[in-house]
Amino acid sequence: MPRIFLTLGSINAFLCVLLGALGSHGLKHTLTTDMLTIFQTSVQYHFYHALGLILVGLVLLLNLPQSRLLKLSGWLMFTGIVLFSGTLYIISVTGIRGLGIVAPFGGLSYMSAWLLFAYAVWTGK
């Protein structure tokens, strides 16, 4: 399981750099300022949680290999990337703001992931 989270984290970190460069260079003159801000927010949260996935993988590998809570935390981070950042990417590029209803579920996934992470490492479960 640690390999899965380390791999997902690394691939997502790569995607963050790629998408960040795309936003800075390719979309800078295409998107409105508002949509570019949304895109940048998506990259920012995506990157934080790519690092979070790597952190989950490392803690699983080195300290808590059997922690179901830590594994759930990793899956919630990945779900948050898809739901929050993915939705914001789509909104910023398409302008379809109605999809914004999905983003809070991603935010909830992010918050739940970090709470579970804290609980898992604090209790060793």
PLY file of the C-alpha trace (Angstrom):
ply
format ascii 1.0
element vertex 125
property float x
property float y
property float z
element edge 124
property int vertex1
property int vertex2
end_header
0.00 0.00 0.00
2.81 2.50 0.66
3.94 2.09 -2.94
0.49 3.03 -4.17
0.44 6.29 -2.23
4.05 7.12 -3.04
3.33 6.52 -6.72
0.03 8.44 -6.69
1.72 11.31 -4.86
4.63 11.43 -7.28
2.43 11.28 -10.37
0.16 13.97 -8.96
3.15 16.18 -8.09
4.29 15.81 -11.71
0.80 16.76 -12.89
0.86 19.83 -10.64
4.08 21.06 -12.21
2.72 20.35 -15.68
-0.62 22.03 -15.02
1.03 24.93 -13.22
3.24 25.55 -16.24
0.24 25.24 -18.54
-1.62 27.82 -16.46
1.30 30.21 -16.27
2.32 29.99 -19.89
-0.46 28.51 -21.98
-3.63 29.72 -20.32
-2.41 33.06 -18.99
-3.64 34.92 -22.06
-6.65 32.68 -22.69
-8.45 32.67 -19.35
-10.00 35.62 -17.60
-8.30 36.78 -14.42
-11.08 35.16 -12.38
-10.75 31.82 -14.16
-6.96 31.90 -13.93
-7.25 32.46 -10.18
-9.54 29.42 -9.93
-7.04 27.39 -11.97
-4.16 28.48 -9.73
-6.15 27.59 -6.60
-6.72 24.15 -8.06
-3.01 23.65 -8.74
-2.13 24.88 -5.24
-4.47 22.48 -3.42
-3.59 19.69 -5.83
0.10 20.12 -5.00
-0.45 20.23 -1.23
-2.31 16.95 -1.42
0.15 15.31 -3.81
2.71 15.94 -1.06
0.15 14.64 1.44
-0.09 11.38 -0.50
3.69 11.05 -0.39
3.61 11.71 3.34
0.95 9.04 3.85
3.05 6.58 1.85
6.17 7.34 3.89
4.41 7.00 7.25
2.87 3.72 6.11
6.25 2.49 4.93
8.29 3.54 7.95
5.97 3.61 10.96
2.43 2.32 10.60
2.26 -0.28 7.82
-1.02 -1.79 9.05
-2.89 1.46 9.72
-6.30 1.31 8.07
-6.99 4.90 9.13
-3.85 6.11 7.38
-4.79 4.22 4.23
-8.25 5.77 4.35
-6.62 9.16 4.80
-4.62 8.60 1.60
-7.69 7.58 -0.37
-9.56 10.62 0.92
-6.70 12.86 -0.22
-6.82 11.29 -3.66
-10.61 11.67 -3.75
-10.20 15.32 -2.78
-7.77 15.85 -5.65
-10.29 14.44 -8.09
-13.36 16.18 -6.67
-11.95 19.54 -5.57
-9.02 20.23 -7.84
-10.49 18.34 -10.78
-13.72 20.30 -10.58
-11.87 23.62 -10.33
-9.73 22.72 -13.36
-12.85 21.99 -15.38
-14.63 25.15 -14.20
-11.66 27.37 -14.98
-11.22 26.02 -18.50
-14.90 25.64 -19.47
-16.54 28.38 -17.42
-19.26 25.96 -16.30
-19.72 27.26 -12.78
-22.59 24.84 -12.04
-19.98 22.14 -11.45
-18.96 24.08 -8.36
-21.47 22.04 -6.40
-18.99 19.13 -6.48
-15.96 21.04 -5.11
-17.16 21.17 -1.46
-17.23 17.37 -1.37
-13.58 17.43 -2.39
-12.86 19.99 0.31
-14.59 17.78 2.84
-12.45 14.86 1.64
-9.31 16.96 2.11
-10.29 18.00 5.64
-11.33 14.46 6.62
-8.06 13.09 5.26
-5.97 15.41 7.42
-8.03 14.71 10.54
-7.68 10.97 9.99
-3.97 11.38 9.35
-3.55 13.27 12.64
-5.60 10.71 14.56
-3.75 7.77 13.01
-0.28 9.09 13.79
-1.27 10.30 17.27
-2.81 7.00 18.31
-0.58 4.73 16.25
-3.68 3.07 14.78
0 1
1 2
2 3
3 4
4 5
5 6
6 7
7 8
8 9
9 10
10 11
11 12
12 13
13 14
14 15
15 16
16 17
17 18
18 19
19 20
20 21
21 22
22 23
23 24
24 25
25 26
26 27
27 28
28 29
29 30
30 31
31 32
32 33
33 34
34 35
35 36
36 37
37 38
38 39
39 40
40 41
41 42
42 43
43 44
44 45
45 46
46 47
47 48
48 49
49 50
50 51
51 52
52 53
53 54
54 55
55 56
56 57
57 58
58 59
59 60
60 61
61 62
62 63
63 64
64 65
65 66
66 67
67 68
68 69
69 70
70 71
71 72
72 73
73 74
74 75
75 76
76 77
77 78
78 79
79 80
80 81
81 82
82 83
83 84
84 85
85 86
86 87
87 88
88 89
89 90
90 91
91 92
92 93
93 94
94 95
95 96
96 97
97 98
98 99
99 100
100 101
101 102
102 103
103 104
104 105
105 106
106 107
107 108
108 109
109 110
110 111
111 112
112 113
113 114
114 115
115 116
116 117
117 118
118 119
119 120
120 121
121 122
122 123
123 124
